Amino acid sequence: MNSKRYFFLVFALVLKTNILAQSYFPGKWGDWEKKNPEELGMSSAWIDSAIQYAQRMESTNPRNMEENHYGTFGREPFGYGIGPFKDRGAQTGIIIKNGYIIAEWGEPFRVDMTHSVTKSFLTYTVGIAYDKGLIRDVNDKVDQYMAPILVMNWDDNRNKADHYGSQKIIEPFKSEHNSKITWNHLLRQTSDWEGTLWGKPDWADRPGRDRSQWGKRDRHEPGSVYEYNDVRVNLLALAAMNVLREPLPKVLRKHIMDKIDASPTWRWQGYENSWVAIDGQQMQAVSGGGHWGGGMFISARDQARFGLLTLNNGNWDGEQLVSEKWNKMAQTPGTANDKYGYMNWFLNTDQERLPSAPESAFFHLGAGTNMVYVDQEDDLVIVARWIRRSAMDGIVSRVLKAMKN
């Protein structure tokens, strides 16, 4: 090998090692080092502008989440709440650069619903099952992994004869259509699964205007059409718990949240009727969002830790919590929607959603709006809670301008 080339290769390796060694990760949940923007070569004026803009663009929806539900999703067929709701706090945000907090405002320690950002936590629990070898290939059909599921129905000593012949178990992937569905289809929201789960028919989630087609339309071949649907998300949560044989909050806590020193205040909620029995234990199947209540209740501080974990492709201070392979798969565009990876990795393909951000950036997104923006090129995480959806790029653009001044 040419001696000059060898020197530069060694120099590059040493430089990379030093950079990794200097990466900052916060300590215990109450400890997170802060730096002024100028210490990291950023403009305080632009950071202040981003904060002021976010506060001006606070969501106009009610802070009472139950009231908000019945003004939105609650108006759909079978739209009644079956999980808990929690009133939200003020518009809140955190900006993380190189692992350090350079700005935070609002109520960063307050626990609020995060709605569909919950889906990203769900994806990580599926990733844990994958890393453990419990899911061999995401292109495998889900049905071959599924044991019959015993749903816990408390009958209050009603007449057993009234329920004679009714199913005591559910097998959600046994129909001709549903048997074709793979893990990849569920993760990418392209399964077009048909059925009812926890009292919610698949067609009742964001139904079309043509009521004659509700529950009657022809099904799309799994994998061919993207459709955002929380019934199917909840199905993935049930399937993941069936494979892991443990409640998903317990799996998440052991493998992720305790490892990143998250606070003890987060809770992942299910539904009042989503209890099943596995291995003789009652377990609650959690929801993938707050569509009918429930989902992840979490602080902005803990959201930021999760964002920092995904920024580092599942690595936390040298420990790989979820494989880099899984993280890269989650960031890969789907064939039916090239702006969506695994749920809820929203991609910035063609810079369409966030024109100011790099195309490689992605964001975890939930109603509210709750945004966890992840920018690996710029070593940047932005948590913005309770903003209008239209404000996302305005916040990101101001923070990115701070890096150029």
C-alpha positions in Angstrom: 0.0 0.0 0.0 1.2 3.5 -0.8 2.7 5.0 2.4 0.9 8.3 2.0 -2.5 6.5 1.5 -1.8 4.4 4.5 -1.1 7.5 6.6 -4.3 9.1 5.6 -6.3 5.9 6.3 -4.8 5.7 9.8 -5.4 9.4 10.3 -9.1 9.1 9.3 -9.6 6.1 11.6 -8.1 7.9 14.5 -10.2 11.0 13.8 -13.4 8.9 13.6 -12.5 7.1 16.9 -11.9 10.5 18.6 -15.2 11.8 17.3 -17.1 8.8 18.6 -15.2 9.1 21.9 -16.3 12.7 22.2 -20.0 12.0 21.5 -22.1 13.2 24.5 -25.0 11.2 26.0 -26.9 12.5 29.0 -26.7 10.7 32.3 -29.6 9.8 34.6 -32.9 11.2 33.7 -32.6 14.4 35.7 -29.1 15.1 34.4 -28.6 16.6 30.9 -25.8 19.0 30.2 -26.7 22.3 28.6 -24.6 24.5 26.4 -25.2 27.9 25.0 -25.7 27.9 21.2 -22.5 29.9 20.7 -20.5 27.2 22.4 -21.4 25.0 19.5 -21.0 27.6 16.9 -24.7 28.5 16.6 -26.6 31.7 16.7 -28.7 32.4 19.8 -30.7 34.9 17.9 -31.9 32.3 15.4 -32.6 29.8 18.2 -34.7 32.4 20.0 -36.5 33.1 16.8 -37.3 29.3 16.5 -38.7 29.3 20.0 -40.8 32.4 19.6 -42.1 31.0 16.3 -43.0 27.7 17.9 -44.9 29.4 20.7 -46.8 31.6 18.2 -47.7 28.5 16.3 -49.2 26.6 19.2 -52.0 24.3 18.3 -55.4 25.9 18.4 -57.1 22.5 19.3 -58.6 22.2 22.8 -56.1 21.2 25.6 -58.7 18.8 26.9 -57.7 15.7 24.9 -61.1 14.0 25.4 -62.9 17.0 24.1 -60.4 17.2 21.2 -61.1 13.5 20.4 -64.8 13.8 20.2 -64.3 16.8 17.8 -62.1 14.8 15.5 -61.7 11.0 15.5 -64.6 10.5 17.8 -67.0 11.6 15.1 -66.0 8.5 13.0 -68.1 5.3 13.2 -67.4 3.4 16.4 -65.3 6.4 17.4 -66.0 6.3 21.2 -62.9 6.4 23.4 -61.8 3.1 25.0 -58.5 4.3 26.4 -57.5 7.0 28.8 -57.1 10.7 27.8 -55.0 13.3 29.5 -55.2 17.1 29.2 -52.2 18.5 27.6 -49.9 21.3 28.7 -48.4 24.4 27.0 -46.5 24.4 23.8 -43.1 22.8 24.6 -39.9 22.1 22.9 -36.2 21.0 23.2 -33.3 21.4 20.8 -30.4 18.9 21.1 -27.1 19.6 19.3 -24.2 17.1 19.5 -26.1 15.5 22.4 -26.3 18.7 24.5 -29.5 20.7 25.3 -29.0 24.2 23.7 -32.6 25.3 24.3 -35.8 24.1 26.0 -39.1 25.9 26.8 -42.6 25.2 28.0 -43.0 22.2 30.3 -40.3 19.7 29.3 -40.8 17.4 32.3 -44.6 17.3 31.9 -46.1 14.0 30.9 -48.5 14.3 28.0 -50.0 12.1 25.3 -47.8 11.8 22.3 -50.3 10.1 20.0 -48.7 8.5 17.0 -45.1 9.0 18.0 -46.1 5.9 20.0 -45.8 4.0 16.8 -42.0 4.5 16.7 -41.7 2.9 20.1 -43.8 0.0 18.8 -41.4 -0.4 15.9 -38.5 -0.7 18.3 -40.3 -3.5 20.2 -40.7 -5.3 16.9 -37.0 -4.6 16.2 -36.1 -6.2 19.6 -38.1 -9.4 18.6 -36.2 -9.3 15.3 -32.8 -8.9 16.9 -33.6 -11.8 19.3 -34.4 -14.0 16.3 -38.1 -14.3 17.3 -38.9 -12.9 13.9 -36.6 -14.5 11.3 -37.5 -12.2 8.4 -39.8 -9.2 8.1 -41.0 -10.7 4.8 -42.3 -13.8 6.6 -46.1 -14.1 6.9 -47.3 -13.1 10.3 -49.8 -16.0 10.6 -47.0 -18.6 11.0 -45.9 -16.8 14.2 -49.3 -16.5 15.8 -50.6 -18.7 18.5 -54.4 -18.6 19.1 -55.1 -15.5 21.3 -57.3 -15.8 24.3 -59.1 -12.5 24.9 -60.1 -11.8 28.5 -63.9 -11.3 28.6 -65.3 -10.8 32.1 -68.9 -12.1 31.9 -70.1 -11.0 35.4 -71.6 -14.5 35.9 -74.0 -14.1 33.0 -75.8 -17.2 31.6 -73.1 -19.2 29.8 -75.7 -20.6 27.5 -76.2 -17.2 26.0 -72.7 -17.4 24.7 -72.6 -21.0 23.7 -70.8 -21.5 20.4 -69.2 -18.0 20.4 -65.4 -17.9 19.8 -63.3 -17.7 22.9 -60.1 -17.1 20.9 -59.1 -14.9 18.0 -56.9 -15.8 15.0 -56.6 -12.5 13.1 -54.5 -13.8 10.2 -56.5 -16.9 9.1 -58.6 -15.5 6.3 -57.6 -15.9 2.6 -56.6 -12.2 2.5 -55.1 -11.8 5.9 -53.0 -14.9 5.6 -50.9 -13.1 3.0 -49.8 -10.3 5.3 -46.2 -10.0 6.4 -44.5 -8.2 9.2 -43.1 -5.8 6.6 -46.7 -5.0 5.4 -47.8 -4.1 9.0 -44.7 -2.0 9.7 -45.2 0.0 6.5 -49.0 0.3 6.8 -49.6 -1.5 3.5 -51.4 -4.7 4.8 -55.0 -3.7 4.1 -55.9 -6.1 6.9 -59.6 -6.7 7.2 -61.4 -7.3 10.5 -62.4 -5.9 13.9 -60.0 -5.5 16.8 -61.0 -4.2 20.3 -64.4 -3.2 18.9 -63.0 -1.1 16.1 -63.6 -2.3 12.5 -60.7 -1.6 10.1 -63.0 0.4 7.8 -64.2 2.7 10.6 -60.8 4.4 10.9 -60.7 7.4 8.6 -63.5 6.0 6.4 -64.1 7.4 3.0 -67.1 9.6 2.1 -68.8 6.9 0.2 -70.7 5.0 2.9 -71.8 2.3 0.5 -68.2 1.1 0.5 -67.8 0.9 4.2 -66.8 -2.7 5.0 -67.6 -3.8 1.4 -64.9 -2.7 -0.9 -62.5 -5.0 -2.7 -59.3 -5.5 -0.8 -55.9 -4.4 -2.1 -53.1 -7.0 -2.4 -51.0 -6.7 0.8 -48.0 -4.5 0.1 -49.5 -2.6 -2.9 -51.2 0.4 -1.2 -50.3 2.6 1.8 -53.1 3.4 4.2 -52.6 5.0 7.6 -54.8 2.9 9.9 -54.7 2.6 13.7 -56.7 -0.6 13.8 -53.9 -2.3 11.9 -51.3 -0.6 14.1 -52.9 -2.1 17.1 -52.9 -5.4 15.4 -49.1 -5.2 15.0 -48.8 -4.4 18.8 -50.9 -7.5 19.5 -48.8 -9.6 17.2 -45.5 -8.3 18.7 -46.7 -9.1 22.2 -47.7 -12.6 21.1 -44.2 -13.2 19.8 -42.4 -11.7 22.7 -44.8 -13.2 25.3 -44.4 -10.2 27.5 -46.3 -6.9 27.7 -44.7 -4.4 25.3 -44.2 -1.7 28.0 -42.1 -4.2 30.0 -40.1 -5.1 26.9 -39.6 -1.4 26.1 -38.5 -0.5 29.6 -36.0 -3.4 29.9 -34.4 -3.0 26.5 -34.7 0.7 25.8 -36.0 3.1 28.4 -33.9 2.0 31.3 -30.9 1.8 29.1 -31.2 5.4 28.0 -31.9 6.5 31.5 -35.4 7.7 30.8 -37.4 9.1 33.7 -39.8 6.9 35.7 -42.8 9.0 34.5 -43.6 7.5 31.1 -46.5 5.1 30.7 -47.7 3.1 27.6 -51.4 2.7 27.9 -53.8 0.2 26.3 -57.5 -0.1 26.1 -60.1 -1.1 28.7 -61.0 -4.1 26.5 -57.6 -5.1 25.2 -56.7 -7.7 27.8 -55.5 -11.2 26.7 -54.0 -14.2 28.5 -50.5 -15.5 27.4 -48.7 -18.2 29.3 -51.3 -18.0 32.1 -50.7 -14.3 32.6 -53.1 -11.4 32.0 -51.5 -8.9 29.7 -52.9 -5.7 28.2 -52.3 -5.1 24.5 -51.2 -1.5 24.2 -52.2 0.9 21.4 -50.0 2.4 18.8 -51.4 5.9 19.4 -54.1 8.0 21.1 -56.7 7.5 18.3 -59.2 6.2 20.8 -57.3 7.1 23.9 -54.2 5.4 25.3 -50.8 5.2 23.7 -47.6 6.6 25.1 -47.8 9.2 27.9 -44.3 10.8 28.0 -42.4 14.0 28.7 -40.6 16.0 26.1 -37.3 15.2 27.9 -37.9 11.5 27.4 -39.0 12.1 23.8 -35.7 13.8 23.2 -33.8 10.8 24.6 -35.6 8.5 22.3 -34.9 10.9 19.4 -31.2 10.9 20.3 -31.2 7.1 20.3 -32.7 7.0 16.8 -30.2 9.7 15.7 -27.5 7.2 16.6 -29.2 4.3 14.9 -30.1 2.5 18.1 -26.7 3.0 19.8 -26.6 4.6 23.2 -23.1 5.5 24.5 -21.5 2.6 22.8 -24.2 0.0 23.5 -26.3 -1.2 20.6 -29.8 -1.4 22.0 -31.6 -2.1 18.7 -29.4 -3.2 15.8 -28.1 -0.8 13.3 -29.6 -3.0 10.6 -33.1 -2.6 12.0 -32.6 1.2 12.2 -31.5 1.4 8.6 -34.4 -0.7 7.5 -36.8 1.6 9.4 -35.3 4.5 7.4 -35.7 2.8 4.1 -38.6 4.1 1.9 -41.4 1.7 1.1 -42.4 0.8 -2.4 -46.0 1.9 -1.9 -45.0 5.2 -0.1 -41.4 6.4 -0.6 -42.0 9.0 2.2 -42.6 6.5 4.9 -40.2 3.9 6.4 -41.3 1.7 9.3 -44.0 3.3 11.5 -43.5 6.1 12.4 -40.3 7.0 10.6 -41.5 9.8 8.3 -38.9 10.4 5.6 -38.0 13.7 3.9 -37.8 12.2 0.4 -37.3 14.9 -2.2 -37.4 17.3 0.8 -41.2 17.4 0.2 -42.4 17.5 3.9 -39.6 19.7 5.2 -38.0 21.7 2.4 -35.5 23.3 4.7 -34.1 20.1 6.0 -31.7 17.6 4.4 -33.3 14.8 2.4 -31.7 12.3 4.8 -33.6 13.7 7.8 -36.6 11.9 9.3 -39.1 12.6 12.0 -41.4 10.7 14.4 -44.8 12.4 14.1 -48.0 12.3 16.0 -51.3 14.3 16.2 -51.2 17.4 18.3 -48.8 18.1 16.5 -46.0 16.2 18.3 -42.7 16.1 16.3 -39.4 14.5 17.1 -37.1 15.7 14.3 -33.9 13.7 13.7 -31.1 15.1 11.5 -28.1 12.8 11.4 -26.2 15.1 9.0 -26.3 17.9 11.5 -26.3 15.9 14.7 -29.5 17.5 15.7 -32.8 16.5 17.4 -35.7 18.9 17.8 -38.8 18.0 19.9 -41.7 20.3 19.3 -45.0 19.6 21.0 -48.5 21.0 20.5 -47.7 23.0 17.3 -49.7 23.4 14.1 -48.7 20.9 11.5 -47.9 23.8 9.1 -45.2 25.1 11.6 -42.9 22.1 11.3 -40.6 23.4 8.6 -40.6 26.9 10.1 -39.2 25.6 13.3 -36.6 23.4 11.6 -35.5 26.1 9.1 -34.8 28.6 11.9 -32.7 26.1 13.9 -30.8 25.2 10.7 -30.1 28.9 10.0 -28.7 29.1 13.5 -26.0 26.6 12.5 -24.9 28.8 9.6 -24.4 32.0 11.6 
